[in-house]
């Protein structure tokens, strides 16, 4: 049991550090999610094309709202900020699939 206590304490510390950094980054104050801020290389662009329509529309809404807020140099009211616990990595499965397919295609082209 004594072995688990330090692991749990370090886990809580890392989680606290992640939350602190998440809020420090500032995108959540504009109502954005982490995946809204990913640099759009070819893989990400393809993953965005594969998003379900509702997820895609929500993403576009958040990005447009954030741009409007940025232009006026304002933030959303604090109760509307994206919370760390509510930030869903919605693009992750699509991006993993795109990368897997690209790598598979590259392997086939080598042969």
N, C-alpha and C positions, 0 to 999 in steps of 0.2 A: 504494500500500500504506500509506503514511503517513496517508492520509485515513481508512482503515478502522480503524486502531488506536484513535483517540479515540472513534469510534462504538461499537466493541466495549467499550471501557472504560466508557463512559457506560451502555451496555446492562447490563453486569454490575453497575454501581453501582445502577441502578434496580431490577434483580432482587433484589439484596441488601436494598435498602430495602423492597421489597414483602414479602420474607420476614420482615424485622424487624417490620414493622407487623402482618403476619399473626399472628405469635406474641404481639405486644403486645396485640392485641385480646382474646385469651384464650379465645375460643369453642372453639378447637382443643383446649384442655386439658380440655374437657368432652366431647370426641369429636364435636363438631359440625363440619359443613362450612359453607362460606360461604353456600351457598344455603339452608341451614336457618335462617339468621338474617335473611333478607329480610323486610321489613315486608309483611304480608299485606293489600294493597289488593285491589280487585275483580279486577284482572288476575292477580295472583299466586294468588288463591284459585281462579280458573278454571284456571290452569296446574297447580296442585296436583291438581285433579280429573282432569287428563289424564295424570298420571304413570302409568307402568306399575305394576301391583300390587306387584312386588318393590321397586321404587324408592320407592314410597309407604310401604310397610311399613318399609323401612330408615330412611327419614326420621323416621317416627313413633317408632321404637325409639330413634334418636339423641336426639330431642327429649325423650322421657320420661326417658331415662337422664340427660341434662343437667339436667333439672328436679330429679330425685332428688339428684344431686350438689350442685346449688346449694342445696337445702334443708339438706343436711348440711354445707355449706360445705367440700366436698372437691373434689379434682381426680382424674382418672384417673391411673394410673401413667404416667410419661413415655413408655414404649414404646407406649402405647395412644393417645397424642395424635394428632389428625389432622395429618399432615405437609403442608406447603405444596405439595409436589410431587404428593401423592396426592389433593388436594382437587379433586374433579370438579365442574364447574358443570353439574350434572345438570338443572337447571330451565331453563336458558337457551334451548334450542330450543323448549320448550313456551311459555315466556313470550313469546318473539319472535312465535310464531304467534298467540297470543292478542291481543297488541298490534296486529299486522298486521290481524287480523280486525276488531278493534274500530274501528280507524281506517278501514278499508274500509266498515264499517257506518255510521260517522259521515258519511263522504263521500256514501254513498247517501241518507242521511236529509236531507242538505242540498239535494238535487236535488228 
